[in-house]
Amino acid sequence: MSRDVVILRSSGTRLECADDHPNLLTLLEANNLCVEFQCREGYCGSCRMRLLKGEVHYPQLPLAFVQPDEILPCCCKAKGEIELEL
């Protein structure tokens, strides 16, 4: 079974997603990475960041507009291995 892993382009850091992280924002926060956010629900788009490789899953589609190469980490999870630009 493949693991859900987040790779941070700037540092090369690999973060393994765990069941106790309901979304990517909580994973990043648990690893002491500072991410701007406001709503934590996908409404405002403040946490928007670039997805460089891979795919994410949104249990509920966000209301904030995102470009095809962007994600809202507050409301999505990694599908397999992904690479982000913070």
N, C-alpha and C positions, 0 to 999 in steps of 0.2 A: 504494500500500500504506500502510495507517495505521501510525503509530508507536505504540509502547507508551510512555506518558508518565505520570509521577506528579506530581500537583499537591499541594502542601502548603498546606492551607487557611490556617493561621496567618500564613504569610509570602507566599503566592502564588507561591512558587518552583516552577519546572517542571523536573523531572528526566527526562531521556530514558533509557530502559532500553537497555542494551547487552548484546551476547552474552556478554561476560565477567562479567556479573552473573547468577549462577545463580538468584537469588531477590531479593525486594525488600529484605531485610535487608542484603545486600551492597551494593546500590545506595545505600541510605541511609547506610551506613558509609563508602562511597567518597566521599560528599559531606559528610563530617564531621558527620553527624547522630547524636546519641546515642539509642540504642534499648536498653531493658532486654532482656536475653535470658539464657537458661540453656543450653538443649539444642541449639538450631539444627536441630531435627528435627521440630518440631510436637508434641512430647510434653508439654511443661510449660505452655505458654500464657503464659509471661512476656512475650513480645514483642507480645501482643495489642494491636491498635489499631483505631480506627473507620474503616470504609470509608464515605465520604460519598457518592461517586458512582462508577459504573462497576462492572466485574467483574474478578475475579482467577481464575487457574487454579492448581489444586493438582495437580502431577504425581502425588503420592500424598496421599490424604486424611490430614489430621492427626489424631492421637489426642486432643489437647486439645480441650475443648469451646469452641465459639465461637458467639456470637449471630449472627443473620442479618446484622447491620450491622457485624460485626467480622471481622478477618482476622489471620492469623499470618504476618507478613512473612518469617519465617525459612524458610518452605517454600512460598511462592506467587510467582507472577509476574503482572504486569499484563496484562489483555486490552484493548488499546486505551488510552484515556485514563481514568485513575482519579484520585480526589481523596481524600486521607487527612487525618485529624486526628491529629497526633502528641501 
